[in-house]
Amino acid sequence: MEQTSIAVGLDIGTTKIVAMVGRENEYGKMEILGIGKSKSLGVHRGVVNNITQTIQSIQQAITDAETSSGIKIEDVVVGIAGQHIRSLQHSDYITRSDSDEVIDVADIDNLCNQVHKLVMLPGEEIIHVLPQDFKVDGQAEIKEPIGMYGGRLEANFHVVVGQVASIKNIGRCVKSAGLELSGITLEPLASANAVLSQEEKEAGVALIDIGGGTTDLAIFKDGIIRHTAVIPFGGNVITEDIKEGCSIIEKQAELLKIKFGSAWPGENKDNEIVSIPGLRGRDPKEITLKNLSKIIHARVVEIIEQVYLEIKNYGHEEQKKKLIAGIVLTGGGAQLQHLKQLVEYITGMDTRIGYPNEHLAGDSDSETTSPLYATAVGLVMNSLESKARAIRIAKPEEKGPQEGEQTPDDGASGNDGGETGNLPTKPDKPRSSIFDTWAEKFKQFLDNAE
């Protein structure tokens, strides 16, 4: 089987590490060949705090994925999230030396590179620079300035910033687990790719990915990402509250949450009781489901209100920024009963649960289409797209153009981490190329650090 047509996504989460192997089938859908899952032991709120344990967890997930797919895994695309991620809005401009030349990709690259020079807080680095809209010589609201004439090119940017040390630690874990790092993607962006449709992104939608340690938010409008945020609370704090409130051990609290938990206390009657075995011969504990859902409700409301505050900060109450498609919930925490109703009640916005099945082949089993795997599916999709771009660049070169003949793809398609030899490296979309360049620099740093 051709290795280039296969991609592996590695989702390093707080509660679980998932390695997913996938390829594109003949219908353009993603087919999952194998999946490996292990308990995440060295990660807290999306940040690695124990390198050795994280490496072991990654190796276990990779081994499981290799066994179930029958494919040797060599390189992975990794998702980054965690409480250290923040985003900001920034405007910048360049004055072009020759306004008689049309604006091309190089000008947009120059503008994006200028944003990369922004002075950050100590220990922080810019991860993504995402152009929102452009201005050419004062003419506003331009989506695509390439091919236009103008002397001054200006743009509004959405800049995603993260802690350098945290990102390097993830890279180090992947390297030490014997894997190549083929790319890095922000996890909310990966989840969005997996569960949102293009129509939703156009209409305006907020994706809430409730993980174990963090809750990620990504807001789209007019097909462009407008706002991202990482809230340092997730499903684990709910489990912790149940553990404290009911005086039981963590394993039992997690089971209670999954099997009987509800975000809406009114659903349970007072006489509904669940019995939990006592420790080492002690009497079993009896817990009313009403009390259980009251504990869950209090914490979930707190998480949703924080997310809603971020949505308000984006300015969704303004007519132009209205999120017509409402909210999409995904991640493991989205499986909590009656969560959809509670989110609708608090925010007053239309809500649905996001399953990553839109881009998956029809015969995918129900386990892989669970919201739990949204990020992993998104990472594999991103990797497959990057590889397809690299192949599109390579094809014209293989034919060997005649002297003086131009290659049809010259100056198009994004750079997939510099693995295409001496091929043209002009990207078709500056958005991906800037990040790919950063990922390439990061890979070089890791290689030198050994």
ROMIPA-804667 format. One line per field, with one value per residue (C-alpha): chain; x, y, z. Coordinates in steps of 0.02 Angstrom, whole numbers, always signed. Example, Ala and Ser with C-alpha at 12.3 -4.5 7.8 and 13.67 -1.06 7.14 Angstrom:
residues 2
cadena <- [A, A]
east <- [+615, +684]
north <- [-225, -53]
up <- [+390, +357]
//
This chain:
residues 450
cadena <- [A, A, A, A, A, A, A, A, A, A, A, A, A, A, A, A, A, A, A, A, A, A, A, A, A, A, A, A, A, A, A, A, A, A, A, A, A, A, A, A, A, A, A, A, A, A, A, A, A, A, A, A, A, A, A, A, A, A, A, A, A, A, A, A, A, A, A, A, A, A, A, A, A, A, A, A, A, A, A, A, A, A, A, A, A, A, A, A, A, A, A, A, A, A, A, A, A, A, A, A, A, A, A, A, A, A, A, A, A, A, A, A, A, A, A, A, A, A, A, A, A, A, A, A, A, A, A, A, A, A, A, A, A, A, A, A, A, A, A, A, A, A, A, A, A, A, A, A, A, A, A, A, A, A, A, A, A, A, A, A, A, A, A, A, A, A, A, A, A, A, A, A, A, A, A, A, A, A, A, A, A, A, A, A, A, A, A, A, A, A, A, A, A, A, A, A, A, A, A, A, A, A, A, A, A, A, A, A, A, A, A, A, A, A, A, A, A, A, A, A, A, A, A, A, A, A, A, A, A, A, A, A, A, A, A, A, A, A, A, A, A, A, A, A, A, A, A, A, A, A, A, A, A, A, A, A, A, A, A, A, A, A, A, A, A, A, A, A, A, A, A, A, A, A, A, A, A, A, A, A, A, A, A, A, A, A, A, A, A, A, A, A, A, A, A, A, A, A, A, A, A, A, A, A, A, A, A, A, A, A, A, A, A, A, A, A, A, A, A, A, A, A, A, A, A, A, A, A, A, A, A, A, A, A, A, A, A, A, A, A, A, A, A, A, A, A, A, A, A, A, A, A, A, A, A, A, A, A, A, A, A, A, A, A, A, A, A, A, A, A, A, A, A, A, A, A, A, A, A, A, A, A, A, A, A, A, A, A, A, A, A, A, A, A, A, A, A, A, A, A, A, A, A, A, A, A, A, A, A, A, A, A, A, A, A, A, A, A, A, A, A, A, A, A, A, A, A, A, A, A, A, A, A, A, A, A, A, A, A, A, A, A, A, A, A, A, A, A, A, A]
east <- [+0, +69, +128, +90, -96, -98, -95, -85, -159, -99, -215, -121, -260, -273, -372, -327, -201, -272, -174, -284, -230, -332, -330, -442, -552, -607, -759, -652, -709, -591, -575, -509, -388, -345, -356, -254, -300, -208, -236, -145, -37, +84, -32, -125, -247, -174, +6, +139, +197, +283, +387, +423, +242, +182, +311, +250, +67, +108, +203, +58, -70, +44, +72, -117, -146, -11, -89, -266, -212, -69, +35, +203, +184, +332, +266, +118, +29, +3, -130, -85, -203, -189, -218, -65, -150, -221, -272, -273, -329, -197, -191, -36, +14, +155, +197, +238, +392, +307, +120, +117, +143, -8, -15, +45, +72, +245, +164, +43, +188, +284, +134, +110, +297, +287, +153, +270, +391, +265, +341, +262, +270, +428, +419, +277, +279, +156, +83, -45, -65, -237, -284, -465, -491, -381, -376, -291, -256, -396, -525, -595, -675, -570, -568, -434, -314, -206, -208, -259, -157, -111, +31, -24, -83, -165, -248, -333, -260, -314, -153, -142, -4, +64, +202, +361, +413, +246, +251, +433, +391, +257, +381, +512, +387, +342, +526, +573, +431, +526, +410, +435, +332, +254, +147, +69, -110, -210, -337, -492, -453, -437, -602, -686, -627, -701, -874, -922, -993, -939, -1116, -1103, -934, -1009, -1165, -1069, -1043, -958, -875, -857, -743, -761, -609, -547, -434, -485, -632, -582, -681, -668, -783, -808, -898, -899, -794, -649, -595, -629, -592, -510, -496, -446, -537, -440, -589, -659, -738, -607, -666, -842, -774, -674, -831, -928, -783, -781, -969, -1010, -851, -807, -651, -612, -644, -820, -852, -806, -921, -1063, -1043, -1043, -1183, -1303, -1243, -1359, -1333, -1516, -1568, -1755, -1746, -1716, -1845, -1803, -1821, -1695, -1546, -1385, -1286, -1095, -994, -896, -707, -635, -793, -869, -1055, -1108, -1147, -1316, -1319, -1476, -1468, -1545, -1396, -1277, -1353, -1354, -1164, -1138, -1258, -1166, -997, -1064, -1153, -987, -896, -1033, -1042, -854, -870, -1019, -916, -786, -925, -986, -806, -801, -955, -1090, -1226, -1178, -1283, -1132, -1053, -1210, -1183, -1331, -1284, -1271, -1163, -1091, -1036, -904, -769, -795, -888, -1022, -1090, -1160, -1349, -1458, -1304, -1376, -1535, -1435, -1323, -1476, -1556, -1403, -1352, -1517, -1426, -1467, -1359, -1317, -1194, -1052, -1011, -858, -953, -978, -807, -795, -830, -1005, -948, -857, -909, -1007, -859, -752, -897, -911, -878, -736, -631, -672, -496, -408, -517, -480, -292, -293, -395, -272, -126, -209, -242, -59, +1, -119, -50, +129, +81, -1, +163, +267, +166, +213, +395, +392, +339, +495, +432, +509, +629, +535, +375, +289, +226, +38, +58, +206, +187, +34, -5, +53, +220, +202, +346, +484, +481, +463, +647, +687, +508, +422, +380, +261, +102, -72, -138, -31, -133, -63, +110, +151, +109, +199, +354, +343, +318, +472, +578, +514, +561, +736, +750, +704, +830, +968, +920, +961]
north <- [+0, +171, +257, +434, +397, +354, +480, +462, +586, +588, +673, +698, +736, +751, +590, +489, +480, +425, +371, +358, +288, +340, +359, +437, +314, +328, +434, +567, +513, +463, +279, +234, +88, +73, +160, +148, +221, +231, +318, +483, +485, +631, +770, +898, +1021, +991, +1023, +887, +877, +707, +671, +486, +438, +533, +443, +274, +321, +377, +216, +110, +204, +189, +2, -27, +74, -26, -190, -143, -68, -185, -32, +24, +202, +317, +494, +579, +746, +808, +920, +1054, +1133, +1168, +1312, +1407, +1443, +1617, +1722, +1906, +2019, +2122, +2240, +2267, +2339, +2343, +2476, +2393, +2454, +2442, +2480, +2447, +2261, +2159, +2092, +1911, +1775, +1846, +2010, +1919, +1813, +1973, +2042, +1880, +1871, +2047, +1990, +1849, +1985, +2048, +2058, +1924, +1894, +1801, +1616, +1638, +1610, +1642, +1476, +1529, +1693, +1688, +1834, +1890, +2022, +2139, +2324, +2385, +2572, +2601, +2494, +2383, +2210, +2123, +1934, +1893, +2033, +1927, +1999, +2175, +2334, +2439, +2521, +2488, +2315, +2303, +2159, +2109, +1952, +1822, +1775, +1616, +1617, +1476, +1436, +1384, +1263, +1170, +1149, +1092, +964, +886, +880, +800, +665, +622, +614, +508, +387, +351, +450, +586, +745, +781, +927, +1020, +1084, +1180, +1056, +1168, +1190, +1001, +967, +1102, +1019, +854, +907, +1071, +1091, +1232, +1305, +1318, +1405, +1529, +1563, +1584, +1446, +1419, +1249, +1196, +1046, +983, +876, +800, +942, +1090, +1157, +1227, +1358, +1403, +1532, +1539, +1670, +1695, +1536, +1611, +1573, +1729, +1683, +1542, +1513, +1374, +1367, +1268, +1163, +1003, +837, +800, +940, +869, +698, +781, +868, +703, +619, +756, +779, +594, +540, +403, +358, +435, +276, +262, +448, +433, +282, +371, +522, +418, +297, +402, +582, +717, +905, +939, +903, +913, +751, +639, +590, +595, +408, +359, +290, +205, +95, +99, -45, +5, -11, -172, -242, -75, -45, +10, +195, +252, +407, +489, +530, +700, +746, +679, +786, +939, +921, +899, +1041, +1168, +1134, +1122, +1289, +1366, +1296, +1350, +1525, +1546, +1489, +1604, +1750, +1714, +1710, +1879, +1945, +1899, +2011, +1892, +2013, +2131, +2103, +2076, +1950, +1849, +1661, +1599, +1414, +1429, +1309, +1136, +1030, +895, +804, +671, +792, +820, +646, +703, +682, +838, +948, +1011, +1071, +1158, +1249, +1308, +1366, +1466, +1542, +1550, +1485, +1336, +1188, +1018, +880, +867, +692, +673, +566, +692, +658, +475, +327, +255, +90, +170, +88, +186, +198, +303, +421, +467, +650, +577, +556, +721, +792, +633, +625, +809, +782, +638, +744, +888, +771, +692, +867, +917, +757, +784, +961, +894, +767, +905, +1003, +849, +792, +930, +907, +721, +755, +863, +1019, +1069, +1216, +1379, +1285, +1336, +1204, +1219, +1212, +1332, +1442, +1350, +1235, +1242, +1182, +1019, +1040, +1047, +863, +897, +921, +1064, +1088, +1257, +1312, +1455, +1414, +1436, +1486, +1594, +1535, +1359, +1405, +1521, +1384, +1250, +1360, +1376, +1187, +1160, +1277, +1186, +1015, +1081, +1142, +969, +885, +1002, +977, +792]
up <- [+0, -46, +112, +49, +40, +226, +368, +557, +682, +862, +986, +1150, +1273, +1462, +1486, +1332, +1190, +1023, +869, +714, +546, +394, +206, +74, -20, -203, -155, -70, +104, +244, +285, +458, +446, +630, +797, +956, +1125, +1290, +1457, +1461, +1617, +1597, +1535, +1642, +1563, +1391, +1449, +1468, +1649, +1644, +1489, +1528, +1560, +1406, +1296, +1363, +1332, +1154, +1119, +1183, +1075, +922, +951, +965, +805, +713, +770, +717, +549, +503, +453, +522, +586, +555, +555, +639, +637, +815, +890, +1017, +1142, +1328, +1445, +1380, +1211, +1189, +1039, +994, +852, +763, +612, +508, +338, +211, +82, -82, -177, -347, -353, -542, -507, -452, -274, -266, -137, -92, -34, +79, +145, +184, +277, +377, +415, +484, +607, +662, +722, +851, +1025, +1135, +1322, +1379, +1333, +1208, +1021, +880, +817, +687, +591, +509, +393, +415, +282, +182, +134, -25, -30, +95, +3, +141, +156, +23, +45, -85, -136, -254, -431, -376, -397, -246, -149, +30, +81, +251, +344, +506, +581, +707, +797, +902, +1034, +1143, +1268, +1176, +1314, +1313, +1123, +1127, +1262, +1150, +1006, +1118, +1175, +995, +943, +1095, +1054, +891, +776, +648, +669, +500, +559, +705, +709, +838, +907, +896, +709, +686, +777, +672, +512, +568, +628, +543, +368, +253, +263, +453, +441, +317, +421, +584, +713, +881, +904, +1086, +1110, +1289, +1328, +1490, +1545, +1436, +1337, +1167, +1074, +889, +809, +620, +516, +326, +311, +411, +589, +692, +873, +971, +1157, +1277, +1444, +1576, +1632, +1559, +1604, +1738, +1853, +1844, +1896, +2035, +2101, +2101, +2193, +2328, +2339, +2355, +2449, +2324, +2226, +2055, +1955, +2028, +2002, +1817, +1795, +1883, +1770, +1611, +1656, +1759, +1742, +1679, +1661, +1701, +1883, +1848, +1746, +1897, +2025, +2211, +2234, +2098, +2192, +2135, +2253, +2250, +2327, +2482, +2494, +2570, +2649, +2700, +2676, +2502, +2476, +2411, +2302, +2235, +2049, +2087, +2196, +2064, +1927, +2042, +2065, +1876, +1834, +1944, +1861, +1683, +1702, +1757, +1603, +1481, +1556, +1531, +1350, +1324, +1392, +1255, +1124, +1188, +1184, +999, +983, +921, +976, +834, +679, +565, +683, +721, +732, +630, +645, +835, +935, +896, +1044, +1022, +1121, +1255, +1369, +1236, +1274, +1442, +1445, +1422, +1391, +1227, +1313, +1451, +1326, +1229, +1392, +1449, +1282, +1189, +1035, +924, +976, +904, +949, +822, +761, +648, +522, +382, +306, +354, +240, +260, +334, +483, +648, +777, +896, +778, +738, +922, +970, +1075, +916, +830, +855, +796, +638, +604, +624, +498, +377, +392, +361, +208, +136, +162, +77, -68, -87, -90, -225, -329, -321, -366, -517, -641, -596, -633, -814, -839, -928, -1094, -1100, -1085, -1042, -880, -760, -731, -542, -533, -381, -318, -172, +9, +70, +166, +286, +155, +105, -80, -124, -242, -300, -309, -133, -169, -74, -144, +25, +138, +286, +281, +217, +363, +487, +386, +386, +574, +592, +482, +590, +745, +672, +634, +814, +878, +763, +824, +1006, +1001]
//
